[in-house]
Amino acid sequence: MLGTSAAKTLHTSDVDIEVELFARSGGRPHNRMLVNKGVAIGLLEPDQTALPATGVQTCADTVRGIDPRTREVRLDSGDTRAYDALIIATGSRPRALDETIVGRDQAVSAGRLTTLHSIQGAVRVRHLFATTGPARVLMLGGGLVALITRSLVPGANAIGEDAARRLLDLHQPQHAAYLGRTPRVIRTHANRITVVLDDGTRVKGDLAILAHGTLPAAPAPWTGPESIPVDGHLRALHAPRQRIYAAGGVAVHHYPGHSSYRIDHWDDSTAQGAHAARALLHDLGLADDPGRYLPASPFSVRIHGHTLTGAGHPALGTSTRIVSADPLLTVHHLGDTPVALTGIDTVRLVHDWIPNLHQQTSVRR
């Protein structure tokens, strides 16, 4: 999505440049939000998630490597392409379950253990629901069905403790939750799966979905877990004069007064892609300076009949303040600066607060 966002921004900039968008081999850009909200639950076919054309040339040939010295990209087909400027928007890949867990590979091979990060994963989940009817789903990680997580307050690192506790209160009366636990053994049967936890508890289900977060999926030479550090304009720090930019799940940012961080969220990735394109145009002398990238994109999801809404990146915060208890709205601060919002059933309040993010003098008391 963010690569498409960057390409569209460049294409509509009304400047004389040639833009080429590279997608995965054999694939086409699609709306990641519809993977679990559409395909997995049977509302959409995979083809219906395709993004509209951007107006630029698109090549379905995975970029495997980049040589900043020669300004070339190496493609899956063996071809190469020269470039004057490059935006890397290759996203992320799901974290795998630890290989020390007995039975992991057998469960994956049998289709009883999967991730929900791609169209292929969504199709696997949908197929199981279609063949078994009502299914018991085990969530390994911070997802929300039978929840298995080593955290006592799942989601606290991502959305803040107040909102996470409120969601847990909504979850527990309806579904099982195994908190502070980790899987040790997975046993795969003909039509179900059993997860044995570290306290000996056995949890049975039809399918286990792994939700342990993501890792960056950058091409060489940035294939390590640290991925691509960027400056405030999303320029790659390892090649500051090469006009290489990174956005989305492959980019590592540094917020003033805070440690490095990475955001792997659809709406924010789209915003990063557009910002990187505007920074590229500025560096080419073709547009105004877009300024420093600061995360402020809103997000929302329906959980147990309620809407979790937020904006910005809560992990940047060093303190939180509840500005509304019912409905819940929490503001996350870094020092005196509000950097993120999370709330439940507070869509209007969140959008009213967004202009205050990253504005030290605009904190409400």
C-alpha positions as CSV (number, residue, x, y, z in Angstrom):
1,M,0.0,0.0,0.0
2,L,2.7,2.5,0.9
3,G,4.6,1.8,-2.4
4,T,1.4,2.6,-4.2
5,S,0.9,5.7,-2.1
6,A,4.4,6.9,-3.0
7,A,3.9,6.1,-6.7
8,K,0.6,7.9,-6.8
9,T,2.1,11.0,-5.1
10,L,4.9,11.1,-7.6
11,H,2.6,10.6,-10.5
12,T,0.2,13.4,-9.5
13,S,2.9,15.9,-8.7
14,D,2.8,17.3,-12.2
15,V,6.6,17.2,-12.7
16,D,8.5,15.6,-15.5
17,I,9.8,12.3,-14.0
18,E,9.6,8.7,-14.9
19,V,8.2,6.4,-12.2
20,E,8.2,2.6,-12.1
21,L,6.5,0.6,-9.3
22,F,7.9,-2.9,-8.5
23,A,5.5,-5.5,-6.9
24,R,6.2,-9.0,-5.8
25,S,6.8,-11.6,-8.5
26,G,3.5,-12.9,-9.8
27,G,1.5,-10.5,-7.7
28,R,0.0,-7.1,-7.7
29,P,-0.4,-4.4,-5.1
30,H,-3.4,-5.0,-2.8
31,N,-5.1,-3.4,0.2
32,R,-3.5,-5.0,3.3
33,M,-6.4,-3.9,5.5
34,L,-8.7,-6.3,3.6
35,V,-6.6,-9.4,4.3
36,N,-8.2,-10.1,7.7
37,K,-11.3,-7.8,7.4
38,G,-12.4,-9.2,4.0
39,V,-10.7,-12.3,2.6
40,A,-10.1,-14.3,5.9
41,I,-13.8,-14.1,6.8
42,G,-15.1,-14.8,3.4
43,L,-16.5,-11.3,2.5
44,L,-14.1,-10.8,-0.4
45,E,-12.2,-12.8,-3.0
46,P,-8.4,-12.1,-3.2
47,D,-8.8,-10.3,-6.5
48,Q,-11.2,-7.8,-4.9
49,T,-8.4,-6.5,-2.6
50,A,-6.3,-5.2,-5.6
51,L,-5.5,-1.5,-5.4
52,P,-6.5,0.7,-8.3
53,A,-4.0,1.6,-10.9
54,T,-1.6,4.5,-10.0
55,G,-1.0,5.7,-13.5
56,V,2.7,4.6,-13.4
57,Q,4.4,1.5,-15.0
58,T,4.1,-1.5,-12.7
59,C,6.4,-4.5,-12.9
60,A,5.6,-7.7,-11.0
61,D,9.3,-8.7,-10.3
62,T,10.5,-8.8,-6.7
63,V,13.5,-6.5,-5.9
64,R,16.1,-8.8,-4.3
65,G,19.0,-6.4,-3.9
66,I,20.1,-2.8,-4.3
67,D,23.6,-1.5,-5.1
68,P,23.8,2.2,-4.0
69,R,27.3,2.6,-5.7
70,T,26.0,1.7,-9.2
71,R,22.5,3.0,-8.5
72,E,20.9,-0.3,-9.7
73,V,18.3,-2.7,-8.3
74,R,18.5,-6.5,-8.9
75,L,15.3,-8.2,-9.7
76,D,14.0,-11.7,-9.0
77,S,14.1,-12.4,-12.8
78,G,17.8,-11.6,-13.0
79,D,17.2,-8.3,-14.7
80,T,18.5,-5.0,-13.3
81,R,17.2,-1.5,-13.4
82,A,19.1,1.8,-13.0
83,Y,17.6,4.6,-10.9
84,D,18.2,8.2,-10.0
85,A,16.1,8.0,-6.8
86,L,14.6,5.1,-5.0
87,I,11.9,4.6,-2.4
88,I,12.0,1.3,-0.5
89,A,8.6,0.2,0.6
90,T,8.8,-3.5,0.9
91,G,6.9,-3.8,4.2
92,S,7.3,-6.6,6.8
93,R,7.0,-10.3,7.4
94,P,5.4,-12.0,10.4
95,R,7.6,-13.3,13.2
96,A,7.8,-17.0,13.4
97,L,7.0,-19.2,16.4
98,D,10.3,-20.2,18.1
99,E,11.8,-23.2,16.6
100,T,12.3,-24.8,20.0
101,I,8.6,-25.4,20.3
102,V,8.0,-29.1,19.7
103,G,5.5,-29.8,16.9
104,R,5.7,-26.3,15.3
105,D,6.6,-27.4,11.8
106,Q,4.1,-30.2,11.7
107,A,1.3,-27.8,12.7
108,V,2.4,-25.4,9.9
109,S,2.5,-28.2,7.3
110,A,-1.0,-29.4,8.3
111,G,-2.4,-25.9,8.0
112,R,-3.4,-25.8,11.7
113,L,-0.8,-23.0,12.6
114,T,-0.7,-19.9,10.4
115,T,-0.2,-16.2,10.3
116,L,-2.7,-13.7,9.1
117,H,-0.3,-11.3,7.3
118,S,-0.8,-12.0,3.6
119,I,-3.5,-13.0,1.1
120,Q,-2.2,-16.6,1.2
121,G,-2.7,-16.7,5.0
122,A,-6.2,-15.3,4.7
123,V,-7.1,-17.8,2.1
124,R,-5.9,-20.7,4.4
125,V,-8.0,-19.3,7.3
126,R,-11.1,-18.9,5.1
127,H,-10.8,-22.4,3.7
128,L,-10.7,-23.9,7.2
129,F,-13.8,-21.9,8.3
130,A,-15.6,-23.0,5.1
131,T,-14.8,-26.7,5.6
132,T,-15.3,-27.0,9.4
133,G,-18.1,-24.5,10.0
134,P,-17.9,-22.7,13.4
135,A,-14.3,-23.0,14.5
136,R,-12.4,-22.5,17.8
137,V,-9.5,-20.2,17.0
138,L,-6.4,-19.9,19.3
139,M,-4.6,-16.6,19.1
140,L,-0.9,-17.0,20.0
141,G,0.2,-13.5,20.9
142,G,-1.6,-10.2,21.4
143,G,-4.6,-10.8,19.2
144,L,-8.1,-10.9,20.4
145,V,-11.3,-16.0,20.6
146,A,-9.0,-18.0,22.9
147,L,-6.1,-15.8,23.7
148,I,-2.7,-17.2,24.7
149,T,-0.1,-14.6,25.5
150,R,2.9,-14.2,27.8
151,S,1.8,-10.7,28.7
152,L,-0.6,-10.1,31.6
153,V,-2.1,-7.1,29.7
154,P,-2.0,-8.0,26.0
155,G,-1.6,-5.0,23.7
156,A,-0.3,-2.7,26.4
157,N,2.9,-1.9,24.5
158,A,1.0,-1.2,21.3
159,I,-2.0,0.8,22.5
160,G,-1.2,1.7,26.1
161,E,-2.2,0.0,29.3
162,D,-5.5,1.7,29.9
163,A,-7.0,0.8,26.5
164,A,-5.5,-2.7,26.7
165,R,-7.1,-3.4,30.1
166,R,-10.4,-2.1,28.9
167,L,-10.2,-4.5,25.9
168,L,-9.3,-7.4,28.2
169,D,-12.3,-6.6,30.3
170,L,-14.5,-6.9,27.2
171,H,-12.7,-10.1,26.1
172,Q,-12.7,-12.2,29.2
173,P,-16.5,-12.7,29.7
174,Q,-16.8,-14.0,26.1
175,H,-13.6,-16.0,25.4
176,A,-10.9,-17.8,27.2
177,A,-7.7,-16.0,28.0
178,Y,-4.4,-17.6,29.1
179,L,-2.3,-14.7,30.4
180,G,1.3,-14.9,31.4
181,R,1.6,-18.2,29.5
182,T,3.7,-19.4,26.5
183,P,3.3,-22.4,24.3
184,R,5.8,-25.3,24.7
185,V,4.4,-28.1,22.6
186,I,1.9,-28.2,19.7
187,R,0.2,-31.4,18.8
188,T,-1.6,-31.7,15.5
189,H,-4.5,-34.1,15.0
190,A,-6.6,-35.0,12.0
191,N,-9.1,-32.2,12.6
192,R,-7.8,-30.1,15.4
193,I,-4.8,-28.8,17.3
194,T,-3.7,-28.9,20.9
195,V,-1.3,-26.3,22.4
196,V,0.4,-27.3,25.6
197,L,1.4,-24.3,27.7
198,D,4.4,-23.8,30.0
199,D,2.2,-24.6,33.1
200,G,0.9,-27.9,31.5
201,T,-2.4,-26.5,30.5
202,R,-3.8,-28.0,27.3
203,V,-5.8,-25.7,25.0
204,K,-7.7,-27.3,22.1
205,G,-8.8,-25.6,18.9
206,D,-9.4,-26.0,15.2
207,L,-6.7,-23.4,14.2
208,A,-3.9,-21.4,15.8
209,I,-3.1,-18.0,14.4
210,L,0.3,-16.6,15.3
211,A,0.3,-12.9,16.2
212,H,3.8,-12.2,17.5
213,G,4.4,-9.0,15.5
214,T,6.5,-8.4,12.5
215,L,10.1,-8.1,11.2
216,P,11.2,-5.8,8.4
217,A,11.4,-7.3,5.0
218,A,14.0,-5.2,3.2
219,P,16.1,-6.2,0.2
220,A,19.9,-6.6,0.4
221,P,22.0,-5.0,1.8
222,W,19.4,-4.2,4.5
223,T,18.3,-7.8,5.2
224,G,19.1,-7.8,8.9
225,P,16.6,-7.3,11.8
226,E,17.7,-3.6,12.2
227,S,16.5,-2.8,8.6
228,I,16.9,0.8,7.3
229,P,17.5,3.7,9.6
230,V,16.1,6.9,8.2
231,D,16.3,10.6,9.0
232,G,13.3,12.9,9.6
233,H,12.7,13.2,5.9
234,L,12.8,9.3,5.5
235,R,16.2,9.4,3.7
236,A,18.3,6.2,4.3
237,L,21.1,7.1,6.7
238,H,23.4,4.5,5.3
239,A,23.3,6.2,1.9
240,P,22.6,9.9,2.7
241,R,23.6,11.3,-0.7
242,Q,22.2,8.5,-2.8
243,R,18.6,9.6,-2.8
244,I,17.4,6.4,-1.2
245,Y,14.3,6.6,1.0
246,A,12.5,4.1,3.1
247,A,9.0,4.0,4.4
248,G,6.6,1.8,6.4
249,G,7.6,-1.5,8.0
250,V,11.2,-1.4,6.7
251,A,12.1,2.1,8.1
252,V,13.6,2.7,11.5
253,H,12.8,6.2,12.8
254,H,14.3,8.4,15.6
255,Y,11.9,10.7,17.4
256,P,13.6,13.7,19.1
257,G,14.1,12.8,22.7
258,H,13.2,9.2,22.2
259,S,14.9,6.0,21.1
260,S,14.5,4.4,17.7
261,Y,11.2,3.0,16.7
262,R,9.4,1.3,13.8
263,I,5.7,1.5,12.8
264,D,4.1,-1.3,10.9
265,H,0.5,-0.1,10.4
266,W,-1.4,0.3,7.2
267,D,-2.6,3.9,7.5
268,D,0.7,5.2,8.8
269,S,2.6,3.3,6.1
270,T,0.5,5.0,3.5
271,A,1.3,8.4,5.0
272,Q,5.0,7.5,5.1
273,G,5.0,6.5,1.5
274,A,3.5,9.9,0.4
275,H,5.9,11.8,2.7
276,A,8.9,10.0,1.2
277,A,7.7,10.9,-2.3
278,R,7.4,14.5,-1.3
279,A,10.8,14.5,0.3
280,L,12.3,13.0,-2.9
281,L,10.7,15.7,-5.0
282,H,12.1,18.3,-2.7
283,D,15.6,16.9,-2.9
284,L,15.4,16.9,-6.6
285,G,14.4,20.6,-6.5
286,L,10.9,20.0,-7.7
287,A,8.8,20.6,-4.7
288,D,8.6,22.4,-1.3
289,D,10.2,20.8,1.8
290,P,7.5,18.6,3.4
291,G,9.2,18.9,6.8
292,R,9.9,16.2,9.3
293,Y,7.8,13.1,9.3
294,L,5.8,12.7,12.5
295,P,3.3,9.8,13.1
296,A,-0.2,11.1,13.4
297,S,-2.3,8.7,11.2
298,P,-5.6,7.5,12.8
299,F,-6.5,3.8,13.0
300,S,-9.6,1.9,14.2
301,V,-10.8,-1.6,14.6
302,R,-14.0,-3.3,15.9
303,I,-13.5,-5.6,18.9
304,H,-16.3,-7.2,20.8
305,G,-18.9,-4.7,19.6
306,H,-16.8,-1.7,20.4
307,T,-14.4,0.5,18.3
308,L,-10.8,0.8,19.3
309,T,-9.6,4.1,17.8
310,G,-6.2,5.8,18.0
311,A,-3.7,8.0,16.2
312,G,0.1,8.4,16.3
313,H,2.4,5.9,17.9
314,P,1.7,5.1,21.6
315,A,5.1,3.4,22.1
316,L,6.7,6.9,21.8
317,G,5.0,8.0,25.0
318,T,6.7,8.0,28.4
319,S,3.5,8.9,30.3
320,T,-0.3,8.8,29.8
321,R,-3.2,10.9,30.8
322,I,-6.9,9.9,30.7
323,V,-8.8,12.9,29.3
324,S,-12.1,11.0,29.2
325,A,-13.0,8.0,31.3
326,D,-16.4,7.2,29.7
327,P,-15.9,6.8,26.8
328,L,-12.2,6.1,27.3
329,L,-9.6,8.4,25.7
330,T,-6.0,8.3,26.7
331,V,-3.3,10.8,25.5
332,H,0.3,9.5,25.4
333,H,3.0,12.1,26.1
334,L,6.7,12.3,25.6
335,G,7.6,14.8,28.2
336,D,5.1,17.6,27.7
337,T,4.4,16.7,24.0
338,P,1.4,14.5,23.1
339,V,2.5,11.9,20.6
340,A,-0.4,9.5,20.4
341,L,-4.0,8.8,21.3
342,T,-6.0,5.7,22.1
343,G,-9.6,5.3,22.9
344,I,-12.6,3.0,22.9
345,D,-15.8,4.3,21.2
346,T,-14.2,7.8,20.9
347,V,-13.8,8.3,17.2
348,R,-14.9,11.9,17.3
349,L,-12.7,12.7,20.3
350,V,-9.7,11.2,18.7
351,H,-10.1,13.2,15.5
352,D,-10.6,16.4,17.5
353,W,-7.4,15.7,19.3
354,I,-5.2,14.8,16.3
355,P,-4.2,18.5,15.5
356,N,-2.6,18.6,19.0
357,L,-0.2,15.7,18.4
358,H,3.5,16.7,18.4
359,Q,2.6,20.3,19.5
360,Q,4.2,20.9,22.9
361,T,2.3,24.2,23.5
362,S,-1.1,22.6,22.6
363,V,-1.4,20.2,25.5
364,R,-4.9,20.4,27.0
365,R,-5.3,20.5,30.8
